[in-house]
Amino acid sequence: MAYTVCQICARVPVVAQGRAGAGNNTPRVTAPTRKTVNLSRGGQDVASARGTSVIAHMKKGMLAGIMDDGVDGPAPAPVSTKCPCGSGGEYDTCCGVLHSGSADDATPEAIVRARFSAYVKNLPKYITQSTHPGSKDLQRKDDPVEAVEQLEKDAAATMKTVNFTAIKKIKVTDGKEKDEQFASYEVAYKGAGKKGRQGAQTLAERSRYRKHHGRWMYFDALPLNQSSTKMEGQI
C-alpha cells in the first residue's frame, strides 16, 4: 500500500511493500528504493528510483494556485451605478449626461442636481463649466482664464474637505427678469476626516440661474439658514 502525495506538504513518506511469497502470509518487503517526485501545478510527476521515501518538490501547491488567482480576501463591494442626486435613475443617463457636456437644454433643476453630483464624484471642472461668465465667482481675477482656474481649485478643495450626502426639497420659481429662475433646496453634508465627527449638517440655499447664449447657468446664491461653515454658493 502507498500513501497519496499531499500537494500542500513538501515531504511525504511512502511505505513500499512487496507481494506475499507463496505459502507465506507475511508480506515480503522489497529492496529499499528512493524516489524523487517533482510535482507541477497540474499534478504530474517525474520520478527517479533511489532510496526508501518519496521527496515531493512542489513547484506550485494548492494554496499558491489560489493566491495566483487573486483570491486573497473578500471581493470588493460593487460600485453603485445610481446617480448621487437622488433621482433614482442611472448616473449615465442622469447627471452623467450633463457632466459629459451633452445637455445644452438642461433646466435649472437638472443643473442643481448635476452640480451636487459633481461634488460627490469629484468633478470640479463641471462647476466652472456650469457657472455663468457674469457670476462674481468668475470675477475674482482680472484674467478670465485665471478666474476659471481659481474657481476650479476652490471647488476641488471643497470636494476634499466636505462629503455631500443628499440633496432634497428642490423647488424652482421664475425670477422677475427675463431668462431668470431661482432654485431652492437643502443639502446634507459632513466634514471629511476628523471634521466628520460633528455629524451631518444641512445647508439651505436659494440659487439664481440665468441664461447665457441660450443655456441656463448658475449665477449666484443666497443662504436660507445659518450654516456652521461658509458653504454659500457651492451648489
Disulfide bonds with the S-S distance in Angstrom:
none
